[in-house]
């Protein structure tokens, strides 16, 4: 079971990359989200069903990560070890999907839209995840548990999703 935890928490060992594992975890999340949504587009899966899928997926990794991190911490001796990138996957995908819901209609038909959405969501998420402004930093400092590790990135994803959605609606 510990090997499965390691594979999932490091998002298939992306978190084992020595330099900037969180950044690479976010890049992996962007790629995973993009290719799965491209598949949904090709198969003409409705936005409602996509949102249900992503909601279940994100809730599942939130619950799994919140539980499994404490066991991984016994191996690494840290509750928030740098190799754990499942939290970045959670936040990055949440940010992408929230704003995608407002631009999904022609998304895969406009390369400029894809590029802007992916790059801005990635940069904004990494900014908030690294800088941890507002109550994100408070949560990161005070919730020292598996849930706390996942929660600050969940908050980052929500904030970036709201910002992305606002930019789409008001532009």
For each residue, the residues with C-beta under 8 A, 3 or more apart:
1: 4 5 71
2: 5 6 71 72 75
3: 6 7
4: 1 7 8
5: 1 2 8 9 68 71 72
6: 2 3 9 10 72 75
7: 3 4 10 12 13
8: 4 5 11 61 64 68 86
9: 5 6 15 65 68 69 72 83 84 85 86
10: 6 7 13 14 15 16 21 83 84 85 86
11: 8 14 15 25 28 29 85 86 88 89
12: 7 28
13: 7 10 16
14: 10 11 17 21 24 25 28 85
15: 9 10 11 21 24 25 82 83 84 85 86
16: 10 13 21 83
17: 14 20 21 24
18: 21
19:
20: 17 23 24
21: 10 14 15 16 17 18 24 25 82 83 85
22: 25 26 82 85 88 126 129 130
23: 20 26 27 126
24: 14 15 17 20 21 27 28 85
25: 11 14 15 21 22 28 29 85 86 88 89 92
26: 22 23 29 30 85 88 89 92 122 125 126 129
27: 23 24 30 31 122
28: 11 12 14 24 25 31 32 85 89
29: 11 25 26 32 33 88 89 92 93 96
30: 26 27 33 34 92 96 118 121 122
31: 27 28 34 35
32: 28 29 35 36 89 93
33: 29 30 36 37 92 93 96 97
34: 30 31 37 38 114 118
35: 31 32 38 39
36: 32 33 39 40
37: 33 34 40 41 50 100 107 108
38: 34 35 41 42 108
39: 35 36 42 43
40: 36 37 43 45 49 50 53
41: 37 38 44 45 107 108
42: 38 39
43: 39 40
44: 41
45: 40 41 49 50
46: 49 50
47: 50 51 101 104
48: 51 52
49: 40 45 46 52 53
50: 37 40 45 46 47 53 54 97 104
51: 47 48 54 55 97 101
52: 48 49 55 56
53: 40 49 50 56 57
54: 50 51 57 58 93 94 97
55: 51 52 58 59
56: 52 53 59 60
57: 53 54 60 61 93
58: 54 55 61 62 90 93 94 97
59: 55 56 62 63
60: 56 57 63 64
61: 8 57 58 64 65 86 89 90 150
62: 58 59 65 66 90 150 154
63: 59 60 66 67
64: 8 60 61 67 68 86
65: 9 61 62 68 69 84 86 87 90 146 149 150
66: 62 63 69 145 146 147 149 150
67: 63 64 70 146
68: 5 8 9 64 65 71 72 146
69: 9 65 66 72 73 79 80 84 145 146 149 150
70: 67 73 74 79 145 146
71: 1 2 5 68 74 75
72: 2 5 6 9 68 69 75 76 81 84
73: 69 70 76 77 78 79 81 146
74: 70 71 77
75: 2 6 71 72
76: 72 73 81 83
77: 73 74
78: 73 81
79: 69 70 73 144 145 146 148 149
80: 69 84 144 148 149
81: 72 73 76 78 84
82: 15 21 22
83: 9 10 15 16 21 76
84: 9 10 15 65 69 72 80 81 87 149
85: 9 10 11 14 15 21 22 24 25 26 28 88 89
86: 8 9 10 11 15 25 61 64 65 89 90 150
87: 65 84 90 91 149 150 152 153 154
88: 11 22 25 26 29 85 91 92 125 129 153
89: 11 25 26 28 29 32 61 85 86 92 93
90: 58 61 62 65 86 87 93 94 150 153 154 157
91: 87 88 94 95 125 129 153 154 155 156 157 160
92: 25 26 29 30 33 88 89 95 96 121 122 125 157
93: 29 32 33 54 57 58 89 90 96 97 157
94: 54 58 90 91 97 98 154 157 158 161
95: 91 92 98 99 121 124 125 156 157 158 160 161 164
96: 29 30 33 92 93 99 100 117 118 121 161
97: 33 50 51 54 58 93 94 100 101 161
98: 94 95 101 157 158 160 161 162 164 165
99: 95 96 102 103 117 121 161 164 165 167 168
100: 37 96 97 103 104 107 117
101: 47 51 97 98 104 165
102: 99 165 168 169
103: 99 100 106 107 113 117 168
104: 47 50 100 101 107
105:
106: 103 109 110 113
107: 37 41 100 103 104 110 113 114 117
108: 37 38 41 114
109: 106
110: 106 107 113 114
111: 114 115
112: 115 116
113: 103 106 107 110 116 117
114: 34 107 108 110 111 117 118
115: 111 112 118 119
116: 112 113 119 120
117: 96 99 100 103 107 113 114 120 121 164
118: 30 34 96 114 115 121 122
119: 115 116 122 123
120: 116 117 123 124 164 167
121: 30 92 95 96 99 117 118 124 125 160 164
122: 26 27 30 92 118 119 125 126
123: 119 120 126 127
124: 95 120 121 127 128 160 163 164
125: 26 88 91 92 95 121 122 128 129 156 157 160
126: 22 23 26 122 123 129 130
127: 123 124 130 131
128: 124 125 131 132 133 136 156 159 160
129: 22 26 88 91 125 126 132 152 153 156
130: 22 126 127
131: 127 128
132: 128 129 136 137 140 152 156
133: 128 136 137
134: 137 138
135: 138 139 155
136: 128 132 133 139 140 152 155 156 159
137: 132 133 134 140 141 152
138: 134 135 141 142
139: 135 136 142 143 148 151 152 155
140: 132 136 137 143 148 152
141: 137 138
142: 138 139 148
143: 139 140 147 148 151 152
144: 79 80 148
145: 66 69 70 79 148 149
146: 65 66 67 68 69 70 73 79 149 150
147: 66 143 150 151
148: 79 80 139 140 142 143 144 145 151 152
149: 65 66 69 79 80 84 87 145 146 152 153
150: 61 62 65 66 69 86 87 90 146 147 153 154
151: 139 143 147 148 154 155
152: 87 129 132 136 137 139 140 143 148 149 155 156
153: 87 88 90 91 129 149 150 156 157
154: 62 87 90 91 94 150 151 157 158
155: 91 135 136 139 151 152 158 159
156: 91 95 125 128 129 132 136 152 153 159 160
157: 90 91 92 93 94 95 98 125 153 154 160 161
158: 94 95 98 154 155 161 162
159: 128 136 155 156 162 163
160: 91 95 98 121 124 125 128 156 157 163 164
161: 94 95 96 97 98 99 157 158 164 165
162: 98 158 159 165 166
163: 124 159 160 166 167
164: 95 98 99 117 120 121 124 160 161 167 168
165: 98 99 101 102 161 162 168 169
166: 162 163 169 170
167: 99 120 163 164 170 171
168: 99 102 103 164 165 171
169: 102 165 166
170: 166 167
171: 167 168
